[in-house]
Amino acid sequence: MNFNLNLQGAQEIGNYMQPGQYSVKIKNFESKESKNGHPQIAITFSHKEEGDFTHYANGDTSNDFAKNWLFTFIKAVGVQGNNGQFSFTERDIIGKPINIELKREYNDYTEKWNTVLKRFWKFEGTPVYEKYEVKESEKNNNNQQQTNKPSVNDGNNPFANANGPIDLDDSTLPF
């Protein structure tokens, strides 16, 4: 049997960074398009002991948040600008040191826990290395339901009876 697999961007299991604070080097910096056709910047951070982490930043500089984020990032890695104008190549960024903090966050859309870039700051010569413990509730266990996600039958769910009759007393309505 022949297999044709596109495993581009895949990593060996266990060779990715866990939540924590790290001093890293930038392994890759590239401009690309997202799956939806939006501008995106993929930044891969590398730690010699913990592995790699890739962050996908919004590359749409007409968006104020994206523009401010990119400005702050480029300044943190030491690229010099002239009145807000920056001219550089990926070679000017690859290999530069920077500090990052990674955290675990639950994604309601994918219903999975992900490790995400929470912040970054300029590397000032003293390496940072602090791994955070991944709590059992923050792991993606395929065999069991997520512990922090409300169940449809949960008593705290205001929409638990969404498919049934609405049992409101008319005297409690304001109109």
C-alpha positions in Angstrom: 0.0 0.0 0.0 1.4 3.4 -0.9 0.9 6.4 1.4 1.0 10.0 0.3 1.1 12.1 3.5 1.7 15.8 3.8 3.4 16.1 7.2 4.8 19.6 6.7 5.1 21.4 10.0 4.7 18.2 12.1 6.9 17.7 15.1 8.1 14.5 16.8 5.9 13.9 19.8 7.4 15.3 22.9 9.6 17.7 21.0 7.6 20.8 21.7 7.7 23.4 24.4 5.5 23.1 27.5 4.0 26.1 29.4 6.6 28.2 31.1 9.0 31.1 30.7 12.0 30.6 28.4 14.9 32.4 26.9 14.8 31.2 23.3 16.2 31.9 19.9 14.1 32.6 16.8 14.4 29.6 14.5 12.2 30.8 11.7 10.3 34.0 10.7 8.1 33.9 7.6 5.2 35.7 6.1 2.4 33.5 4.8 -1.3 33.3 4.3 -3.7 31.7 6.8 -6.1 29.0 5.8 -8.7 31.7 5.2 -6.4 33.8 3.0 -5.5 36.4 5.6 -1.9 37.7 6.1 0.0 35.9 8.8 3.5 35.7 10.3 4.7 32.3 11.5 7.4 32.7 14.2 9.2 29.5 15.4 11.0 29.8 18.8 13.6 27.2 19.7 14.9 26.2 23.1 17.9 23.9 23.1 16.4 21.6 25.8 12.7 22.0 25.4 12.2 22.0 21.6 10.3 24.4 19.4 7.1 26.4 19.6 5.5 28.1 16.6 3.3 31.2 17.0 1.1 32.4 14.2 0.7 36.2 14.5 -1.8 38.4 12.6 0.2 39.9 9.8 -2.5 42.5 8.7 -0.8 45.8 9.5 -4.0 47.7 8.8 -5.3 46.2 12.1 -4.1 48.4 15.0 -3.5 45.5 17.4 -1.5 43.5 14.9 0.5 46.6 13.9 1.3 47.4 17.5 2.1 43.7 18.3 4.6 43.5 15.3 6.2 46.8 16.2 6.7 45.7 19.8 8.1 42.3 18.7 10.5 43.7 16.1 11.8 46.2 18.6 12.2 43.5 21.2 14.5 41.4 18.9 16.6 44.5 18.2 15.7 45.5 14.6 16.2 49.2 14.2 13.6 51.3 12.5 13.5 54.9 11.2 10.4 56.8 12.4 8.3 53.6 12.4 9.7 52.4 9.0 11.4 49.0 9.2 13.3 47.3 6.4 14.7 43.9 7.2 14.8 40.3 6.0 14.2 37.1 7.9 18.0 36.7 8.3 17.9 39.9 10.5 15.5 38.1 12.9 16.5 34.4 12.8 18.9 33.6 15.6 18.0 36.5 17.8 17.3 35.8 21.5 14.1 36.8 23.2 12.2 35.8 26.3 8.7 34.2 26.0 6.0 33.0 28.3 3.7 30.1 27.2 0.5 29.3 28.9 -2.3 26.7 28.5 -5.7 28.0 27.3 -8.9 26.2 26.5 -10.2 26.8 22.9 -14.0 26.7 22.9 -14.1 26.3 19.2 -11.8 23.2 18.9 -12.7 22.0 22.4 -9.1 21.4 23.2 -6.4 22.8 25.4 -3.5 24.6 23.6 -0.2 26.0 24.6 -0.2 29.7 23.5 2.2 32.6 23.5 1.0 34.9 26.3 3.8 37.5 26.2 7.4 38.2 25.1 10.0 40.6 26.3 13.5 41.7 25.3 16.4 39.3 26.2 18.7 41.3 28.4 21.6 38.8 29.0 20.2 36.7 31.9 18.5 33.5 30.6 15.0 32.7 31.9 14.0 29.1 32.4 10.9 28.1 34.3 8.6 25.2 33.3 5.0 25.3 34.6 3.2 22.1 35.6 0.4 21.1 33.2 -2.6 20.4 35.4 -4.6 17.2 34.7 -7.6 19.3 33.8 -5.5 21.1 31.1 -4.6 18.0 29.3 -6.5 16.8 26.1 -7.7 13.4 27.3 -9.7 11.9 24.4 -11.2 9.3 26.7 -12.9 11.6 29.1 -14.9 14.8 28.9 -13.1 18.1 29.7 -13.5 18.8 33.4 -14.0 22.5 33.0 -16.5 22.6 30.2 -20.1 22.8 31.3 -22.3 19.9 30.4 -25.6 20.4 28.6 -27.3 18.7 31.6 -25.4 20.8 34.1 -27.7 22.5 36.6 -25.8 25.8 36.0 -26.5 25.8 32.3 -29.3 28.4 31.6 -29.9 26.8 28.1 -30.2 23.2 29.4 -33.9 23.2 28.4 -33.4 24.8 25.0 -35.3 22.1 23.1 -38.2 21.8 25.6 -41.1 24.0 26.6 -40.4 27.4 28.1 -41.8 27.5 31.6 -42.1 31.1 32.5 -44.9 32.7 34.5 -46.4 35.7 32.7 -46.5 37.7 35.9 -42.7 37.8 36.0 -42.4 39.3 32.6 -41.8 43.1 32.4 -44.1 43.7 29.4 
